[in-house]
Amino acid sequence: MSVSGATLVAGVAGCPVTHSLSPVIHNAWIAAAGLDAVYVPFNVPQDGFAAFATALRGGVIKGVNVTIPFKETALELSDLAGQLAEKAGAANLLTFPADGSIVARNTDGPGMLDAIFEQAPGYDPTAAPTVILGAGGAARGAAAALVMAGSPAVRIINRTAERAVGLARTVGGATSGFGFGDHRAALADAGLVVNATSLGLGGGAGPDIDFGSLPPAAVVMDMVYKPLETRFLAAARAAGHRTVDGLEMLIRQAAPSFEAFFGQAPPDDVDVRSLCLQALGVAP
């Protein structure tokens, strides 16, 4: 890969960001498309995101994907935001037009739904309530997308009940918030459970939920993708549930980001999932 004075630059910003496979995905698409461009990770200090994003106004860098813990701040800094980002109260994509503005979008929610449709064929978001574990930026995008997709109820469960209730208020619609102690009742008629926390990242224990309270036909998804099969997903699979991994969501949310950065859809002849599996040390 060569870099010139005309190279377009985009990237992913987070803290930490070393685990991200977004550079693998985007740089593979860049190479296949023959673009003079590069996609890089930005490890931004916990208290430094506002200064980082503000300094990018003007378009020297085309844009950034935003990961933990900056998705809510990303929306707050924007001058213009898409409908889903506004509803979610969080953005995972910022672009920097030449006019100096910051434009925010949320591609997490659609990416999540596309991943579920791919790996759990026949899933219908309108058929049963959804349970989302966590109340951070990723949970916000998921909740907003599911409300907009017609879920009859979206139940947000968080260790701090007040944060879950606050998120439900932001998203609106048929959304409610609960503390973790109420999770069994929330699961009883759910058609989908989504882990939107970072629990399980790096192989640690995921959320400790009672899969025995969940209907057998329910789908279980984990947004964590490192490892590919988290302990949370392994427990769900052992309990007989169809599962959806976080890698598929990462790839699906990346496609509209690539188009926002570089003005064209990513090439469809690149097997980026296999490249990511290789990076994770998993056989395709």
ABEGO torsion letter per residue (X at the ends): XBBBAABBBBBBBBOBAAABAAAAAAAAAAAAAGBBBBBBBBBBBAAAAAAAAAAABGGABAEBBBBOAAAAAAAAABABBBAAAAAAGBBABBBBBAAGBBBBBBAAAAAAAAAAAAABBGBBAAABBBBBBEABAAAAAAAAAAAAAGBABBBBBBABAAAAAAAAAAAEEBBBBBBAAAAAAAAAABABBBBABABGBGGBBBBBBBAAABBAABBBBBABAOBABBAAAAAAAAAGBBBBBAAAAAAAAAAAAAAAAAGBBBBAABBAAAAAAAAAGBBX
